[in-house]
Amino acid sequence: MLPLLTRQDARDADRHAIHGLGVPGLVLMENAGRGAFEVIAREHAGALTRVLLVGGPGQNGGDAWVIARHLARVGHAPRAVLVVASGDASTLTGDAAVNWASLVRMGVETRVIAPEEHEALGEQLRTASLVVDGVFGTGLTRSVDGPYAAVIEAINACGAPVVALDLPSGVDADTGQALGAAVRAVTTVTFGAHKRGLLQGAGRANAGRVWLADIGVAVGQGSAQHVLQATDLRALLPARAEDAHKGTAGHVAVIGGEAGKTGAALLAGLGALRAGAGLVTLVAPAAGRAVLEHKVVEMMSAAFPVDRAALNALVVGKRALVVGPGLGFSPEAQALVRTWLADVAEPAVLDADALSLLVDAEPGTLASLRAARGARVLTPHPGEAARLLGVDTREVQADRYGAASELARRSGHVAVLKGAGTVVAAPEGELRVCPYGTPAMGTGGTGDVLAGVVGALLAGGLRPLSAATAGVLLHALAGERAAPGDRGMLASELADAVPHVLRDALTT
């Protein structure tokens, strides 16, 4: 796992490096710019003939001027355009001013324009083979509109590939939302550590491929927020003992699968088996069970009991529950979620209909889950998260980190906010975000598979945060492996790819 920074974290990291470690800001800027230059030279080697670097008066502009100097050093002919409100380079200060002055002395072609002169910038952009965006950095908090929006629109319209520095200009560093206009890049080079905004919303969509450049000091050590790496699976998943058998691998009960929704329970069970559960029992209402009996081979089935004693007997010997896939909204389902489940000591994944029943019981609150005897992992999609929090779905998507954290805080349990850039949040404040996945996962049933995968990992003995983290990572990588393109994948195909990802993670 790699550190993930907020806007304030990035500021604090710079301050610590300069004032705490004694590393001059000019050195940090040089390291950042040189790191970005190396990525550009490697990834865009065929587009270096007419590189246009567009920077603002701040630190991001300074990083761009360092890149321009290194391009000139190796024989290219970059052009640098400073966009500053006054249209006067004398207003530059600090390290950015030092690097701009170096360009001028080297004879690099430079131009200073006010944002209102975006048409002049457009003329420069039309002949660019590559554009480097250093207009705004992580410090941007206001909406980009007016002349500066026109500058960004000109960059987007130029037709040349764009490389963004730290994050695309116009993207909120904390949430990933576009603050008005935002640059669309094919490559982003971020400095020191990943920024939260690169993993969500417009930041994720506009960043292209993200590269991390070393700035010469450790950044984000001790952070409670991380971006997951594929290599983390090996550390999260213990190797299975040579004498393992179905009894030691864990028994998962999937509670759901009413008539008309049996596929949801079946996919959750398949996800659990593919992720290593030794046994899976599908617990469904009578009509749903009758349908499932014709579908299952490797799984067992049981009738959904109607009294508390039978429910208690049901979970004996089970190491984890998955509650909700196709559960429905019958009186029995309501009683299960609202009363009985609180007394169950076994860990449980709450998904789909189980989450909706929670909302119906206590609109806008998750407080009832705090009384649960066992650990719970909540796996809502954005619409379910919005209902649980009593807000609009757009509010959830506008700040997915905040929504996931609030779900975990209110419930007292681990929450998994599904979607592009799935966020795993713990009630103590830890956040983990998954950068993997594919649009092909946007099809019915993939969430059910995830619930089953997490259930299997809980049954295998992982603690809730580790089970949720490993499950999300495993699920996303399996989706990438199984997808034939950006659409057309079946949820069952994703489940079938899970053991292949496990094999690769545990043997390499």
C-alpha positions in Angstrom: 0.0 0.0 0.0 1.2 3.5 -0.9 0.4 6.7 1.1 -2.5 8.8 -0.2 -2.5 12.5 0.5 -5.1 15.2 1.0 -4.4 18.7 -0.1 -3.3 19.6 3.5 -1.1 16.5 3.7 0.7 17.6 0.6 1.3 21.1 2.1 2.5 19.6 5.4 4.8 17.2 3.5 6.5 20.1 1.7 6.7 22.1 4.9 8.3 19.2 6.8 10.8 18.6 4.0 11.9 22.2 3.9 11.7 23.3 7.6 12.0 19.9 9.3 14.5 18.1 7.2 16.3 21.2 5.8 15.8 20.3 2.1 15.5 23.5 0.1 12.3 24.0 -1.9 14.4 24.5 -4.9 15.8 21.0 -4.5 12.3 19.5 -4.2 11.2 21.4 -7.3 14.2 20.2 -9.2 13.6 16.6 -8.2 9.9 16.8 -9.1 10.6 18.4 -12.5 13.4 16.0 -13.3 11.2 13.0 -12.4 8.5 14.3 -14.6 11.0 14.9 -17.4 12.1 11.3 -17.2 8.5 10.0 -17.5 7.8 12.3 -20.4 11.0 11.3 -22.2 10.2 7.6 -21.8 6.5 7.6 -22.3 6.2 10.3 -25.0 9.6 9.9 -26.8 8.0 10.3 -30.2 6.3 13.6 -29.3 9.2 15.8 -28.1 9.8 17.9 -31.2 7.5 20.8 -30.1 6.7 20.5 -26.5 4.6 23.4 -25.1 4.7 23.9 -21.3 1.9 25.9 -19.9 2.3 27.0 -16.3 0.8 29.3 -13.7 2.7 31.5 -11.2 2.9 28.8 -8.5 4.8 25.7 -7.7 3.3 23.6 -10.6 4.5 26.2 -13.0 8.0 26.0 -11.5 7.9 22.2 -12.0 7.1 22.8 -15.7 10.0 25.2 -16.1 12.4 22.5 -14.7 11.0 20.1 -17.3 11.6 22.7 -20.1 15.2 23.2 -19.0 15.9 19.4 -19.1 14.2 19.1 -22.5 16.5 21.9 -23.8 19.5 20.3 -22.2 19.1 17.2 -24.3 18.6 19.1 -27.5 14.9 19.6 -27.9 13.3 23.0 -28.5 10.6 23.4 -25.8 8.4 26.5 -25.5 7.2 27.8 -22.2 4.1 29.9 -21.7 3.5 31.6 -18.3 -0.1 32.3 -17.6 -0.3 35.0 -14.9 -3.1 37.4 -14.1 -0.9 40.5 -14.5 0.7 39.3 -17.7 4.0 40.2 -16.1 6.7 37.7 -15.3 8.1 40.1 -12.6 5.3 39.0 -10.3 6.8 35.5 -10.0 8.4 34.8 -6.7 10.4 32.0 -5.0 11.6 28.8 -6.6 9.3 29.2 -9.7 10.9 32.6 -10.4 14.4 31.1 -10.2 13.5 28.4 -12.7 11.8 30.8 -15.1 14.8 33.0 -15.1 17.0 30.1 -15.9 14.9 29.4 -19.0 15.3 32.9 -20.1 19.0 32.9 -19.7 19.3 29.6 -21.6 17.5 31.1 -24.6 14.5 28.9 -24.3 11.5 30.4 -26.2 9.3 31.9 -23.5 6.1 33.9 -23.5 4.1 35.6 -20.8 0.3 36.0 -21.2 -2.7 37.1 -19.1 -5.4 34.5 -19.0 -7.6 36.8 -21.1 -5.1 36.2 -23.9 -6.2 32.6 -24.3 -6.5 33.1 -28.0 -2.8 33.7 -28.2 -2.2 30.6 -26.2 -4.4 28.7 -28.7 -2.1 29.7 -31.5 0.8 28.3 -29.6 -1.1 25.1 -28.8 -2.0 24.4 -32.5 1.6 23.6 -33.3 2.4 21.6 -30.2 3.4 18.0 -30.4 2.9 17.6 -26.6 1.5 19.9 -23.9 2.6 19.9 -20.3 -0.1 21.2 -17.9 1.3 23.1 -14.9 -1.4 25.7 -14.6 -2.9 24.7 -11.2 -1.7 22.3 -8.5 -3.0 20.7 -5.4 -3.7 24.0 -3.7 -6.7 24.9 -6.0 -9.9 25.3 -4.0 -12.0 27.7 -6.0 -14.0 27.1 -9.2 -12.2 27.6 -12.4 -14.2 29.9 -14.6 -13.9 32.9 -16.9 -10.5 33.4 -18.6 -8.8 30.6 -16.8 -11.5 28.2 -17.8 -10.9 29.3 -21.4 -7.2 28.5 -20.9 -8.1 25.0 -19.9 -10.6 24.6 -22.7 -7.9 25.7 -25.2 -5.5 23.0 -23.8 -8.2 20.4 -24.1 -9.1 21.4 -27.6 -5.6 21.5 -29.1 -5.5 17.9 -30.2 -2.0 17.2 -28.8 -1.5 14.7 -25.9 -1.4 16.4 -22.5 0.8 15.5 -19.5 -0.5 16.9 -16.2 1.8 17.7 -13.3 0.7 16.4 -9.8 -2.9 16.3 -11.0 -4.9 17.7 -13.9 -5.5 21.5 -13.5 -9.0 22.1 -12.3 -9.4 18.9 -10.3 -10.0 19.0 -6.5 -7.0 17.3 -4.8 -9.2 16.0 -2.0 -12.3 14.7 -3.8 -11.4 14.3 -7.5 -14.3 16.5 -8.5 -13.8 19.1 -11.3 -13.8 22.6 -10.0 -15.4 24.0 -13.1 -13.1 23.4 -16.1 -10.5 20.6 -15.8 -7.7 19.5 -18.0 -8.0 16.1 -19.7 -4.6 14.4 -19.7 -3.3 11.1 -21.1 -0.5 11.0 -18.5 -0.2 12.5 -15.0 3.0 12.6 -13.1 2.3 13.1 -9.4 5.0 14.0 -6.9 6.1 12.3 -3.7 2.9 10.4 -3.1 -0.5 9.8 -4.7 -3.2 12.5 -4.2 -6.8 11.5 -3.3 -8.2 13.4 -6.2 -6.5 11.2 -8.7 -8.6 8.1 -7.7 -12.1 9.5 -7.9 -14.5 11.3 -10.2 -13.0 13.7 -12.8 -9.6 13.2 -11.4 -9.7 9.5 -12.2 -11.3 10.1 -15.6 -9.0 12.9 -16.6 -5.6 11.8 -15.3 -4.9 9.1 -17.8 -2.0 6.9 -16.7 -0.6 8.0 -13.4 3.1 7.9 -12.6 4.7 8.6 -9.3 7.9 10.7 -9.2 10.3 10.5 -6.3 11.2 14.0 -4.9 14.1 12.8 -2.8 12.3 12.6 0.6 9.9 10.1 2.1 6.3 11.4 1.9 3.2 10.3 3.7 4.9 8.0 6.2 2.4 7.0 8.9 -0.6 8.0 6.9 -3.9 6.4 7.6 -4.9 6.7 4.0 -3.5 4.4 1.3 -3.8 3.4 -2.4 -3.8 -0.3 -2.9 -1.3 -2.1 -5.0 -1.7 -5.5 -6.7 1.3 -6.8 -4.7 -0.6 -6.2 -1.4 -2.6 -9.3 -1.9 0.3 -11.5 -1.0 0.8 -9.7 2.3 -3.0 -9.7 3.1 -3.7 -13.4 2.3 -2.1 -16.1 4.4 -0.9 -19.3 2.6 -3.1 -22.3 3.0 -1.8 -25.1 5.2 -0.8 -28.3 3.3 -3.3 -30.3 5.3 -6.2 -27.9 4.8 -9.6 -29.3 4.1 -13.2 -28.0 3.6 -13.7 -27.9 7.3 -10.7 -25.7 8.0 -11.3 -23.5 5.0 -14.5 -22.0 6.5 -18.2 -22.4 6.0 -20.1 -19.4 4.6 -23.9 -19.0 4.7 -25.4 -16.8 2.0 -28.8 -15.6 3.2 -30.9 -14.4 0.3 -32.2 -15.7 -3.0 -36.0 -15.2 -2.9 -37.9 -16.2 -6.1 -36.9 -14.0 -9.0 -33.6 -13.1 -7.3 -31.9 -16.5 -6.9 -29.1 -15.5 -9.2 -27.9 -12.9 -6.7 -27.4 -15.5 -3.9 -25.9 -18.0 -6.4 -23.3 -15.5 -7.5 -22.4 -14.6 -3.9 -22.0 -18.3 -3.2 -19.8 -18.7 -6.3 -17.7 -15.7 -5.3 -17.2 -17.3 -1.8 -16.2 -20.7 -3.3 -13.8 -19.1 -5.8 -12.2 -17.1 -3.1 -11.5 -20.2 -1.0 -14.5 -21.0 1.2 -14.6 -24.7 2.0 -18.3 -24.9 2.2 -21.2 -22.6 1.1 -24.8 -23.0 2.1 -27.4 -20.9 0.3 -30.3 -20.0 2.7 -33.4 -19.0 0.8 -37.1 -18.7 1.2 -39.0 -21.9 0.1 -39.8 -20.8 -3.4 -36.3 -19.5 -4.0 -34.7 -22.6 -2.6 -36.7 -24.8 -4.9 -35.3 -22.9 -7.8 -31.7 -23.0 -6.4 -31.9 -26.8 -6.0 -31.9 -27.1 -9.8 -28.9 -24.7 -10.1 -26.4 -25.6 -7.5 -23.8 -28.4 -7.6 -21.0 -27.4 -5.3 -23.2 -25.6 -2.8 -25.7 -26.7 -0.3 -29.1 -25.1 0.3 -31.3 -24.6 3.3 -34.8 -23.2 3.9 -35.0 -19.7 5.3 -36.3 -20.4 8.8 -39.2 -18.4 10.2 -38.4 -18.5 14.0 -35.5 -17.3 16.0 -34.5 -20.7 17.4 -34.2 -22.1 13.8 -32.2 -19.0 12.8 -29.8 -19.6 15.7 -29.4 -23.2 14.7 -28.7 -22.2 11.1 -25.5 -20.4 11.9 -24.0 -23.1 14.1 -20.7 -24.1 12.4 -20.7 -21.1 10.0 -17.7 -18.8 10.1 -19.2 -16.0 8.2 -22.5 -14.8 6.8 -23.4 -12.9 3.6 -26.7 -11.3 4.1 -28.7 -9.5 1.5 -28.2 -10.8 -2.1 -31.7 -11.3 -3.4 -33.1 -11.4 0.2 -36.2 -9.4 -0.6 -38.4 -7.5 1.8 -40.7 -10.0 3.4 -41.6 -9.8 7.1 -39.1 -12.6 7.7 -36.4 -10.7 6.0 -37.2 -7.6 8.0 -37.0 -9.5 11.3 -33.7 -11.0 10.2 -32.0 -7.7 9.5 -33.6 -5.5 12.1 -33.5 -7.8 15.2 -31.9 -11.2 15.0 -28.8 -10.1 13.1 -27.7 -7.8 16.0 -27.4 -10.9 18.3 -25.3 -13.0 15.9 -21.6 -13.2 16.9 -20.4 -14.5 13.5 -18.9 -11.8 11.2 -21.3 -10.8 8.4 -21.3 -9.0 5.1 -24.3 -6.8 4.7 -25.2 -6.2 1.0 -28.0 -5.2 -1.3 -31.5 -5.8 0.3 -30.0 -6.1 3.8 -28.8 -2.5 3.5 -32.2 -1.3 2.1 -33.9 -3.0 5.1 -31.7 -1.1 7.5 -32.7 2.2 5.9 -36.4 1.3 6.2 -35.9 0.5 9.8 -34.1 3.7 10.7 -34.1 6.2 7.9 -30.8 8.1 7.5 -29.0 6.4 10.4 -26.7 3.4 10.9 -26.6 3.6 14.7 -28.4 0.3 15.2 -25.4 -1.6 13.9 -23.3 -0.4 16.8 -25.1 -2.9 19.0 -24.2 -5.9 16.8 -22.3 -8.6 18.7 -20.2 -9.5 15.7 -18.2 -7.7 13.1 -20.1 -6.4 10.1 -18.8 -5.3 6.6 -21.1 -3.0 4.7 -20.9 -3.1 0.9 -23.2 -0.4 -0.6 -23.2 1.0 -4.1 -23.5 4.8 -4.2 -27.3 4.8 -4.2 -27.5 2.5 -1.2 -24.9 4.6 0.6 -26.9 7.7 -0.1 -30.0 6.2 1.4 -28.1 5.0 4.5 -26.7 8.5 5.0 -29.9 10.3 4.2 -28.4 12.3 1.4 -28.6 12.5 -2.4 -26.5 10.1 -4.5 -24.8 13.1 -6.1 -23.5 14.1 -2.7 -22.0 10.7 -2.2 -20.3 10.8 -5.5 -19.1 14.3 -5.0 -17.0 13.2 -2.0 -16.7 9.4 -2.0 -14.0 9.4 0.7 -16.2 11.5 3.0 -19.2 9.2 2.4 -17.3 6.0 3.1 -15.8 7.5 6.2 -19.2 8.6 7.4 -20.7 5.1 6.8 -17.9 3.6 8.9 -18.1 6.2 11.6 -21.9 6.0 12.1 -22.1 2.2 11.9 -19.0 1.4 13.9 -18.0 -1.2 11.2 -15.9 -1.4 8.0 -17.7 0.1 5.0 -16.9 -0.6 1.3 -18.2 2.1 -1.0 -18.4 0.4 -4.4 -17.8 2.0 -7.8 -14.8 3.3 -9.8 -12.1 3.8 -7.2 -13.8 1.6 -4.5 -13.1 3.0 -1.0 -12.7 0.8 2.1 -13.1 2.8 5.3 -12.7 1.7 8.9 -14.5 3.4 11.9 -11.1 4.4 13.3 -10.4 6.6 10.3 -8.3 4.4 8.0 -9.0 4.7 4.3 -7.9 2.4 1.5 -8.8 3.0 -2.2 -8.5 0.5 -5.0 -7.2 1.9 -8.3 -8.0 -1.2 -10.3 -11.1 -2.3 -12.2 -12.8 -1.9 -15.5 -16.0 -0.4 -16.9 -16.9 -4.0 -17.9 -17.6 -4.6 -14.2 -20.7 -2.4 -14.5 -23.1 -5.3 -14.9 -25.6 -7.0 -12.7 -24.2 -9.5 -10.2 -20.6 -8.3 -9.8 -21.5 -6.8 -6.4 -22.9 -10.1 -5.3 -19.7 -11.8 -6.2 -17.8 -9.2 -4.1 -20.0 -9.9 -1.1 -19.2 -13.6 -1.4 -15.5 -13.0 -1.8 -15.4 -10.9 1.3 -17.5 -13.4 3.2 -15.0 -16.2 2.3 -12.1 -14.1 3.5 -13.8 -13.5 6.8 -14.5 -17.2 7.1 -10.8 -17.8 6.4 -9.9 -15.8 9.5 -9.1 -12.4 8.2 -10.1 -9.4 10.3 -12.8 -7.2 8.8 -10.6 -4.4 7.4 -8.2 -7.0 5.9 -11.0 -9.1 4.5 -12.6 -6.1 2.9 -9.3 -4.7 1.5 -8.2 -8.1 0.1 -11.7 -8.8 -1.2 -12.0 -5.5 -3.1 -8.5 -5.9 -4.5 -9.0 -9.5 -5.6 -12.4 -8.6 -7.1 -11.1 -5.7 -9.1 -8.1 -7.6 -10.5 -10.3 -10.5 -11.4 -12.6 -8.1 -13.3 -9.6 -6.8 -15.2 -8.5 -10.3 -16.0 -11.9 -11.6 -17.1 -13.1 -8.6 -19.1 -13.0 -9.0 -22.9 -13.1 -5.2 -23.3 -15.0 -2.4 -21.6 -18.2 -4.3 -21.6 -19.8 -7.8 -22.2 -18.4 -9.6 -19.1 -20.7 -11.8 -17.0 -20.5 -11.7 -13.2 -19.9 -15.4 -13.2 -16.8 -14.9 -15.5 -15.4 -12.5 -12.9 -15.9 -15.0 -10.2 -14.2 -17.7 -12.3 -11.1 -15.4 -12.7 -10.7 -15.0 -8.9 -8.6 -18.2 -8.3 -6.3 -17.3 -11.1 -5.6 -13.9 -9.5 -5.1 -15.7 -6.2 -2.6 -18.1 -7.8 -0.6 -15.3 -9.3 -0.6 -13.3 -6.0 0.5 -16.2 -3.9 3.1 -17.8 -6.2 5.0 -14.7 -7.6 
